[in-house]
Amino acid sequence: MMTSPSFDFDSVIDRRHGDSLKWNKYAGRDVLPLWVADMDFAAPPAVLAALEKRLAQGCLGYAVPWPALVDSVLAHLQRQYAWRVEREWLVWLPGLVTGINVACRAVDGAVLTATPVYPPFLSAPRLSGRQLLSVPLRLANGGWGWDFAALEAAITPETRLLLLCHPHNPVGRAWRDDELAELSAFCQRHDLLICSDEIHCDLILDEGRQHRPLATIDGEMARRCITLMAPSKTYNIPGLGCSFAVIADEALRSRFTGVMRGIVPDVNVFGLTAAQAAYGESDDWHAALIGVLRGNRDRVEAAVAAMPGLAMSHVEATYLAWIDARGIKVADPVAFFEAAGVGLSRGDDFGLPGWVRLNFGCPRATLDAALERMAKALALHGGQV
Ligand SMILES: Cc1ncc(COP(=O)(O)O)c(C=O)c1O
């Protein structure tokens, strides 16, 4: 009888004395870092084996994406999303944030997005010399959604690009088809291009839900879309710097690659090697990861519901919880939780002060210890009021 392989998502890897951005922030302090979006799990065994094999070859010259790698990406897109992508639509990038900035520079006009949102959405337009227009997402009946009236009110004739985060960091929504269709109609009405950051697309946690690339909503959307994807979040290889854009429209693709020319370097050989093994050989690991993240998500939701002064809505996708901390009535909730030994991301950076983001992509022991520290600090805090 075949047994399914088991993977280790429980061991706590000591990342404290090395190169980890996440852990080095609190070097020498007893703070559990649940901030930047990388996970504390080892990458899939197939990815590690492929990297070891590649390293053993010894020669680390310039790399070009090879046919079997491209095949593994295209097969993944076809298998997961029934999305038929042509080889030439792929543009390899050393980082997805690079892609967001290149997209802003590829348009001649203002850029529209909705907050709260991953901070580079707010900085990229400014860094690119483009005006940023932003509207708040709407929180209604405990769930986040688009405020189409606010989008209509904010848009100007100079607006050329919508930046979409799908699934959304930090609010954890996997946008439904009807929401995507409404966004698509809005973009067509106003003749906008869309840069759809789908880096979290393989991290849908709700059972029965599937990611739907925005570009597959209709033919017109496919023509207007720059879709950004990467294996980095799902397979926990963000340090390898490998991502790609899918741009079906030839003219748009050549504008995009024109901006990159001479500035954006090629993807390194380890990033490409890891991508092939991630997309081509790591489905079992991925399925196991989703089970672990679902369990962690449920623990966070239950713990936060029991913590006085905190509130959050359901996380459909990503390993990030977006928590309203205004109820604890402290000037700086991040400093409050750091003092309690937990490092969270600051809501201000996402455009929404008073909120914090918690990364639950870590072994259960780390998560439980962090949630306990938070609960204890809030209990003490409550006692002092
Ligand atoms: C929505 C989103 N886009 C992009 C990135 C980062 O991409 P990269 O490291 O490839 O620049 C992140 C990382 O957290 C993210 O959440």
The ligand as an SDF file (V2000), in Angstrom:
LIG
                    3D

 16 16  0  0  0  0  0  0  0  0999 V2000
    1.4560   40.9290   -2.0010 C   0  0  0  0  0  0  0  0  0  0  0  0
    2.9540   40.7730   -2.0170 C   0  0  0  0  0  0  0  0  0  0  0  0
    3.6380   41.1040   -3.1230 N   0  0  0  0  0  0  0  0  0  0  0  0
    4.9870   40.9760   -3.1730 C   0  0  0  0  0  0  0  0  0  0  0  0
    5.7070   40.5030   -2.0960 C   0  0  0  0  0  0  0  0  0  0  0  0
    7.2050   40.4000   -2.1390 C   0  0  0  0  0  0  0  0  0  0  0  0
    7.6640   39.9060   -3.3200 O   0  0  0  0  0  0  0  0  0  0  0  0
    9.2230   39.8210   -3.6390 P   0  0  0  0  0  0  0  0  0  0  0  0
    9.9080   39.3780   -2.3920 O   0  0  0  0  0  0  0  0  0  0  0  0
    9.2920   38.8190   -4.7350 O   0  0  0  0  0  0  0  0  0  0  0  0
    9.6500   41.1800   -4.0880 O   0  0  0  0  0  0  0  0  0  0  0  0
    5.0210   40.1600   -0.9280 C   0  0  0  0  0  0  0  0  0  0  0  0
    5.7710   39.7280    0.2450 C   0  0  0  0  0  0  0  0  0  0  0  0
    5.2690   39.6770    1.3330 O   0  0  0  0  0  0  0  0  0  0  0  0
    3.6200   40.2870   -0.8960 C   0  0  0  0  0  0  0  0  0  0  0  0
    2.9170   39.9520    0.1950 O   0  0  0  0  0  0  0  0  0  0  0  0
  1  2  1  0
  2  3  1  0
  2 15  2  0
  3  4  2  0
  4  5  1  0
  5  6  1  0
  5 12  2  0
  6  7  1  0
  7  8  1  0
  8  9  2  0
  8 10  1  0
  8 11  1  0
 12 13  1  0
 12 15  1  0
 13 14  2  0
 15 16  1  0
M  END
$$$$
